[in-house]
């Protein structure tokens, strides 16, 4: 039995924050510098009354419509997020209630920006064990709520949004070919939020110290991507008896435009169509990959039978890649 993506969806908040608009929040973020260093021109920020579950529910409805599936038919909901509505309950349960997926079992995963691929791998396993099951995989993040706008190099990168996919059985010859997941806990200090957990619970002191803000070592992340991601993608392709030039579409996590240019060169994907939504949406955390996949699917870029490679990488450090044969 083959497992693949039956339909995709996405949701981006209404508020557009251009590089010029960002000056109101990050006064030293020169718009030309941001554009040149990141290739980002704008991003979306959630409205005050929008939480991760709201964005996720909207993306889910879009994916369900695209797949021709009702919420009542969904067996499992997996939400990838590192900015959930609250520590408890799971954000996935809130989405279940919002969309009326009454029979679905729900849980969250957190592999930060690699989370969508990790969730996709779980969906693949669930369907393998339960043929005929339908899994709604959603990634939703609201990074605008945890950014330190005094940290120019990090604050300019991120935006908010959600992406989703309905996963189920597909005809033989299509769907997921193979997946690669990897974790590098020794590099966990490259991306983190220090406060708010069991090691450093929330207190007036942690708030005053800014411990609830997102922190990232940009240079360290760039080195991680350069050294770890190309070999992982090459290994995945080799297992499938394929080469980089066989890939028709490369859909990477939208971390930083310059970094992605370097990754494409290092991985040998110059002949593939590398899909980017980063100029308009920035880095949307774990949602950036499914948002970009949905954009590619809806604009007609992905054709029947073409080879698509998804690659996510982020905090943990974590990386996940999925090789699949696209089918309409």
Rosetta blueprint (number, residue, H / E / L):
1 X L
2 X E
3 X E
4 X E
5 X E
6 X E
7 X E
8 X E
9 X E
10 X E
11 X E
12 X L
13 X L
14 X L
15 X E
16 X E
17 X E
18 X E
19 X L
20 X L
21 X H
22 X H
23 X H
24 X H
25 X L
26 X L
27 X L
28 X L
29 X L
30 X L
31 X H
32 X H
33 X H
34 X H
35 X H
36 X H
37 X H
38 X H
39 X L
40 X L
41 X L
42 X E
43 X E
44 X E
45 X E
46 X L
47 X L
48 X L
49 X L
50 X L
51 X L
52 X H
53 X H
54 X H
55 X H
56 X H
57 X H
58 X H
59 X H
60 X H
61 X H
62 X H
63 X H
64 X H
65 X H
66 X H
67 X H
68 X L
69 X L
70 X L
71 X H
72 X H
73 X H
74 X L
75 X L
76 X E
77 X E
78 X E
79 X E
80 X E
81 X L
82 X L
83 X L
84 X L
85 X L
86 X L
87 X L
88 X L
89 X L
90 X L
91 X H
92 X H
93 X H
94 X H
95 X H
96 X H
97 X H
98 X H
99 X H
100 X L
101 X L
102 X L
103 X L
104 X L
105 X E
106 X E
107 X E
108 X E
109 X E
110 X L
111 X L
112 X H
113 X H
114 X H
115 X H
116 X H
117 X H
118 X H
119 X H
120 X H
121 X H
122 X H
123 X H
124 X H
125 X H
126 X H
127 X H
128 X H
129 X H
130 X L
131 X L
132 X L
133 X L
134 X L
135 X E
136 X E
137 X E
138 X E
139 X E
140 X E
141 X E
142 X E
143 X H
144 X H
145 X H
146 X L
147 X L
148 X L
149 X L
150 X L
151 X L
152 X H
153 X H
154 X H
155 X H
156 X L
157 X L
158 X E
159 X L
160 X E
161 X E
162 X E
163 X E
164 X E
165 X E
166 X E
167 X E
168 X E
169 X E
170 X E
171 X L
172 X L
173 X L
174 X L
175 X E
176 X E
177 X E
178 X E
179 X E
180 X E
181 X E
182 X E
183 X E
184 X L
185 X H
186 X H
187 X H
188 X H
189 X H
190 X H
191 X E
192 X E
193 X E
194 X L
195 X L
196 X L
197 X L
198 X L
199 X L
200 X L
201 X L
202 X L
203 X L
204 X H
205 X H
206 X H
207 X H
208 X H
209 X L
210 X L
211 X L
212 X L
213 X L
214 X E
215 X E
216 X E
217 X L
218 X H
219 X H
220 X H
221 X H
222 X H
223 X H
224 X H
225 X H
226 X H
227 X H
228 X H
229 X H
230 X H
231 X H
232 X H
233 X H
234 X H
235 X H
236 X H
237 X H
238 X H
239 X H
240 X L
241 X L
242 X L
243 X L
244 X H
245 X H
246 X H
247 X L
248 X L
249 X E
250 X E
251 X E
252 X E
253 X L
254 X L
255 X L
256 X L
257 X H
258 X H
259 X H
260 X H
261 X H
262 X H
263 X H
264 X H
265 X H
266 X H
267 X H
268 X L
269 X L
270 X L
271 X L
272 X L
273 X E
274 X E
275 X L
276 X L
277 X L
278 X H
279 X H
280 X H
281 X H
282 X L
283 X E
284 X L
285 X L
286 X L
287 X H
288 X H
289 X H
290 X H
291 X H
292 X H
293 X H
294 X H
295 X H
296 X H
297 X H
298 X H
299 X L
300 X L
301 X L
302 X L
303 X L
304 X L
305 X L
306 X L
307 X E
308 X E
309 X E
310 X E
311 X E
312 X E
313 X E
314 X E
315 X L
316 X L
317 X L
318 X E
319 X E
320 X E
321 X E
322 X E
323 X E
324 X E
325 X E
326 X L
327 X L
328 X L
